[in-house]
Every structure is written in structure tokens, then in C-alpha cells.
Amino acid sequence: MLATSIHERLRNSDAGVRRIAVIDLPYTDEEDDIAPLLIAALADGDATVRLEAAKALEGFEEPEVLAAIAPLLKDEDADVRAAVAYTLAELKDPASATALLPYLGDADPEVQAAALQAVKALRVDAAFDPAMAALAHSDAKVRRAAVSVLGYLKKPQAISALTEVAAHDDDAEVRRVAVGALAFANDADVSVHPALSRALADPVWQVREEAATTFAKTGSILGVPNLVRAMDDEFWQVRVKAARSLGKLKARDGVMALVEALIHPVSNLRKEAVIALGEIGDPRAITPLERTLRDPDPDVRKLSKLALTTIQMNGGAA
């Protein structure tokens, strides 16, 4: 039993005592409903107390909780703002978006970005227009968050805007996120293939890597020639994703490029090439795969056996 009640400690003149009391609240047996006490602590004059209250409210989605915590996105203390943003990003109930919508166009870019990130996974239609508007924001953090929202919403009306961002945004991370957001598109969207093709030639390798992955997610066989060329990318990380996509697309035109990757010094690329060749199932891969049974990496050898078995079971012959 605590020497003093939780209520007394929350009212203590010492901020350190109040902070520890807030930390203890979720574990106390003195109160059945701790939410009102945590909400009250959000208004504490000490930032460390507000911080702990914001962290403790993770998982609470009652309207009164969200109405109290959302304004702290504008708290004067950066750590409190970060804790609130994290707590709000853990929301799961789409109804929770109501408390966040007023902040999606906030004049403070930090607040706007945090609100967009929080509402992203809730997939509410009301976030679409604010996210589209935020694509033109001067702050890259806001644009990245807006792109993420649009990627989650998967609305065809956003495809044209996302392709423009993927091709022309000044910030490489914004371009990368936009490329990834296009994964919900398909071959019927004629602007997507050119956008992903441009992204595979982006000067930043992380953007090229994302493009190599996204091609397979769209199911676009039009991207196969670009993916084959990407197997010569100067960064092996891009080649790995290109190999993975060639396998998922069962691209027979990529077989020879994948075979060449079987002797690359990076074992991760050799593994992906082996997996892709097994997925494609082209008998031209049998002899090269048999040579990889002597690869120095045991994982490559194991995967090669599986790939050969798959090809042979599906009727392949050397």
C-alpha cells in the first residue's frame, strides 16, 4: 500500500512526485478509471508530467481522451509533442480521426505532419482532401506524411498527383515514399509505368530500390525490361529488389540477368536470384543452379536445391 494516495501524489507540489504518480497510475488498484486523472495531468505545468501522461494514454481512444490529447500536438515542449504524436499514431479506430481532422491543415508544419501521420492508418476519407492539399507544402515532412496518407487511402484520384511527386519532388525521401505509395495502382493506370520507370533511373539509390519493389506490387509486366536493366545497378541493394520483383512477376525475360547474379560477391543478391529463378521456373536456369549447389553460402545452397526441385517438379528439363 502506498504511503500516500495516488490523488495526493498527483497534487503534490513537487513535479517529480507528480511525474512518478502518473507513471504509477496504470498499475494502481486505487482507481478503476484512470483516464480522467491522466487527462488532468495533460494540463500539468511541468512538461515531464505532461510527457508521461501522454505516453500513458497510448491505447485510449475515448473521445474525451482524444479531445484532450490532440491539442498537445502544439505543446511548447518538443518532447511532449513527440510523445503525443507517437500516442496518436497508435490509434486504430477510424472514429478517432474526428479529433485529428482540425490539425491536418495546421499552420505549424510539425503539427500538420504529426496529425497526418496519426490519421494515416485510420484510412478515413475525410483525410483525402487535406492530404492532397499538403502535397504542395513547402516542408518536406508534411509532404512525406501527406503522401503516406494517400498511399493508405488507395484512391485512384490520387495517382496522377503521386506520379508527379515521385518524379519531381525536391526531397528524395518524399520521392521514395511516393513511389512506394503507387503500389496500389495497376496496369490500367497508364501514368504509373512511366513514373516507376523514371524512378528506376533516379539519382538516389533508395528511390530506385523502392521503384524496383513497387513494379512487382503493381503486377506490371511492362516493367520487366526496366527491372532487367536494374540488375546492373551500381548498388546491390537495388539489384536485390529487382531480382525479387522479376521472380514475383515470373519474368522469363529476366532469367539471364538473374543467372549472371548467381556469381555476385554479395550473398544476399545470390539468394534472391536463386529464389527468383525458382519462381520463374525456366529450365534454362537448371544448369546454373546446379553450379550454385557448391556456393560457399549454405543458404544459397539450400535455396538452390529448393529452386531446382520446383523447376523439375513443374516439368522443367535441362
C-alpha positions in Angstrom: 0.0 0.0 0.0 1.4 3.4 -0.9 2.2 5.7 1.9 0.1 8.4 0.3 -2.8 8.1 -2.1 -2.4 8.5 -5.8 -4.6 11.5 -5.7 -2.3 13.2 -3.1 0.8 12.4 -5.1 -0.8 13.8 -8.3 -1.5 17.1 -6.4 2.0 17.2 -4.8 3.9 20.5 -5.2 6.9 18.6 -6.4 6.8 17.9 -10.1 9.0 14.8 -9.7 6.4 13.3 -7.4 3.6 14.1 -9.7 5.5 12.6 -12.6 6.1 9.3 -10.8 2.5 9.2 -9.8 1.5 9.5 -13.4 3.8 6.6 -14.3 2.3 4.5 -11.4 -1.3 5.3 -12.4 -1.8 2.4 -14.9 -0.6 0.0 -12.2 -2.6 1.3 -9.2 -5.5 -0.6 -7.7 -6.9 2.6 -6.1 -8.7 3.7 -9.3 -10.9 1.8 -11.7 -10.9 4.6 -14.2 -7.5 6.3 -14.6 -8.3 8.2 -17.8 -9.7 11.3 -16.1 -6.6 11.5 -13.9 -4.3 11.2 -16.9 -6.4 13.8 -18.8 -6.0 16.2 -15.9 -2.2 15.5 -15.9 -2.0 16.6 -19.5 -2.6 20.2 -18.2 0.2 20.0 -15.7 2.5 23.0 -15.6 5.5 20.7 -15.8 6.5 19.3 -19.2 7.8 16.0 -17.8 4.4 15.3 -16.2 2.6 16.1 -19.4 5.0 13.8 -21.3 4.3 10.8 -19.0 0.6 11.4 -19.2 0.7 11.5 -23.0 2.7 8.3 -23.1 0.3 6.6 -20.5 -2.7 7.4 -22.7 -1.5 5.2 -25.6 -4.3 2.8 -26.4 -7.1 5.1 -25.1 -9.5 6.1 -27.9 -12.4 7.5 -26.0 -13.5 10.8 -27.5 -12.8 12.8 -24.3 -9.2 11.4 -24.2 -8.5 12.4 -27.8 -10.1 15.8 -27.4 -7.7 16.4 -24.5 -4.6 15.0 -26.0 -4.8 16.3 -29.6 -4.2 19.9 -28.7 -0.8 18.9 -27.2 0.4 18.5 -30.7 1.0 22.2 -30.3 2.7 21.9 -26.8 5.6 24.3 -26.2 7.8 21.3 -25.3 9.2 19.3 -28.2 9.4 16.0 -26.2 5.7 16.3 -25.2 4.8 17.0 -28.9 6.8 13.9 -29.9 5.1 11.7 -27.3 1.7 13.0 -28.3 2.4 12.3 -32.0 3.6 8.8 -31.1 0.5 8.1 -29.0 -1.8 9.4 -31.7 0.0 7.3 -34.3 -1.1 4.2 -32.4 -4.8 4.9 -32.9 -6.8 2.0 -34.5 -10.4 3.2 -34.5 -11.3 5.2 -37.6 -13.8 7.2 -35.4 -10.7 8.6 -33.7 -9.9 10.7 -36.7 -12.5 13.3 -35.7 -10.2 14.7 -33.1 -7.3 14.9 -35.6 -9.0 16.4 -38.7 -8.8 20.0 -37.5 -5.0 19.7 -37.3 -4.5 18.3 -40.9 -4.1 21.8 -42.2 -2.4 23.4 -39.2 -0.2 26.4 -39.8 2.7 24.7 -37.9 4.3 22.2 -40.2 5.4 20.0 -37.2 1.8 19.8 -36.1 0.4 19.2 -39.5 2.9 16.4 -40.2 2.2 14.7 -36.9 -1.6 14.9 -37.5 -1.2 13.4 -41.0 0.9 10.6 -39.7 -1.6 9.9 -36.9 -4.6 9.8 -39.3 -2.8 7.7 -41.9 -3.5 4.2 -40.7 -7.1 5.1 -39.8 -7.9 5.3 -43.6 -10.7 7.9 -43.3 -12.0 9.5 -46.5 -12.1 12.9 -44.8 -8.3 13.0 -44.8 -8.1 12.8 -48.6 -8.6 16.4 -49.5 -6.2 17.8 -46.7 -3.6 15.3 -47.8 -3.9 16.3 -51.4 -3.5 19.9 -50.5 -0.5 19.1 -48.3 1.4 17.7 -51.3 2.2 21.4 -52.2 3.5 22.2 -48.8 7.0 23.8 -48.5 8.0 21.5 -45.7 9.2 18.1 -46.9 8.0 16.4 -43.6 4.4 17.5 -44.4 4.7 16.3 -48.0 6.0 12.9 -46.9 3.2 12.5 -44.4 0.6 13.5 -47.0 1.9 11.0 -49.5 1.7 8.3 -46.8 -1.9 9.1 -46.2 -2.7 8.9 -49.9 -0.9 5.6 -50.2 -3.1 4.2 -47.4 -6.3 5.5 -48.8 -5.6 3.9 -52.2 -7.9 6.3 -54.1 -7.3 6.3 -57.9 -7.9 10.0 -57.9 -4.5 10.4 -56.2 -2.5 8.5 -58.8 -1.7 11.4 -61.1 -0.6 13.6 -58.2 1.6 10.8 -56.7 3.3 10.2 -60.0 4.2 13.9 -60.2 5.6 13.9 -56.7 7.5 10.7 -57.4 9.1 12.3 -60.5 9.7 15.9 -59.4 9.8 16.4 -55.7 13.0 18.1 -54.5 13.2 15.7 -51.5 14.5 12.2 -52.2 12.6 10.7 -49.3 9.4 12.3 -50.5 10.0 10.8 -53.9 10.8 7.4 -52.4 7.6 7.4 -50.3 5.5 8.5 -53.3 7.0 5.6 -55.4 6.0 3.2 -52.7 2.5 4.7 -52.4 1.9 3.9 -56.1 1.9 0.2 -55.2 -1.9 0.1 -55.1 -2.1 1.1 -58.8 -2.2 -1.4 -61.7 -1.6 -1.6 -65.4 -4.8 0.2 -66.2 -3.3 3.4 -64.8 -1.2 4.5 -67.8 0.8 7.1 -65.9 2.2 4.6 -63.4 4.6 2.7 -65.6 6.4 5.8 -66.9 6.6 7.1 -63.3 8.2 3.9 -62.0 10.5 3.8 -65.0 11.7 7.3 -64.2 12.1 6.3 -60.6 14.4 3.4 -61.5 16.7 6.0 -63.0 16.5 8.3 -60.0 19.9 9.7 -58.9 19.2 8.4 -55.3 19.6 4.7 -55.0 16.9 4.3 -52.3 14.4 5.7 -54.7 15.5 3.2 -57.4 15.3 0.4 -54.8 11.7 1.4 -53.9 10.8 1.5 -57.6 12.1 -2.0 -58.2 9.9 -3.2 -55.4 6.8 -1.3 -56.5 6.9 -2.7 -60.0 6.0 -6.2 -58.7 3.4 -4.9 -56.4 1.5 -3.3 -59.3 1.8 -6.5 -61.2 3.1 -4.6 -64.2 4.9 -6.8 -66.7 5.6 -3.7 -68.6 8.3 -3.0 -66.1 10.3 -6.2 -66.8 12.8 -4.5 -69.2 13.5 -1.8 -66.7 13.9 -4.4 -63.9 16.3 -6.4 -66.1 18.4 -3.2 -66.6 18.2 -2.6 -62.9 20.1 -5.9 -62.4 23.1 -3.9 -63.5 22.6 -1.1 -60.9 25.7 0.1 -59.2 24.0 -0.6 -55.8 23.5 -4.3 -55.0 20.5 -3.3 -52.8 18.7 -2.2 -55.9 19.6 -5.4 -57.7 18.2 -7.4 -54.8 14.8 -5.8 -55.1 14.9 -6.0 -58.9 15.6 -9.8 -58.6 12.8 -10.2 -56.2 10.3 -8.4 -58.5 11.4 -10.4 -61.5 10.7 -13.6 -59.6 7.3 -12.4 -58.4 6.4 -11.3 -61.9 7.6 -14.7 -63.2 9.6 -12.8 -65.8 11.3 -15.2 -68.2 13.0 -12.3 -69.9 14.9 -11.8 -66.7 16.4 -15.3 -66.5 19.8 -14.5 -68.0 20.2 -11.4 -65.8 19.4 -13.5 -62.8 21.8 -16.2 -63.8 24.6 -13.6 -64.0 23.7 -12.5 -60.5 24.4 -16.1 -59.2 28.2 -15.2 -59.1 27.9 -11.8 -57.5 30.1 -11.4 -54.4 27.1 -10.3 -52.2 25.4 -13.5 -51.0 22.1 -11.7 -50.4 21.8 -11.0 -54.1 22.8 -14.5 -55.0 20.0 -15.8 -52.7 17.4 -13.5 -54.3 18.5 -14.6 -57.7 18.1 -18.2 -56.8 14.7 -17.7 -55.3 13.6 -15.7 -58.4 14.8 -18.4 -60.8 12.8 -21.0 -58.9 9.7 -18.8 -59.0 10.1 -18.3 -62.8 10.6 -22.0 -63.4 12.5 -21.6 -66.6 14.6 -24.8 -67.4 17.4 -22.6 -68.7 18.2 -22.0 -65.1 18.8 -25.6 -64.2 22.5 -25.9 -65.1 23.5 -22.6 -63.5 21.5 -23.5 -60.4 23.3 -26.8 -60.2 26.6 -24.9 -60.0 25.3 -22.9 -57.1 25.0 -26.2 -55.1 28.7 -25.6 -54.4 28.2 -22.0 -53.3 30.2 -21.0 -50.2 27.0 -19.7 -48.5 24.9 -22.6 -47.1 21.7 -20.6 -47.5 22.4 -20.2 -51.2 23.0 -24.0 -51.5 19.8 -24.8 -49.7 17.7 -22.4 -51.7 19.3 -23.8 -54.9 18.1 -27.3 -54.1 14.6 -26.0 -53.5 14.6 -24.0 -56.7 15.8 -27.0 -58.7 13.2 -29.2 -57.2 10.5 -26.7 -58.0 11.6 -26.4 -61.6 11.9 -30.1 -62.1 8.5 -30.8 -60.5 6.9 -28.4 -62.8 8.2 -30.2 -65.9 11.5 -28.3 -66.5 14.3 -30.2 -68.1 17.9 -29.2 -68.8 
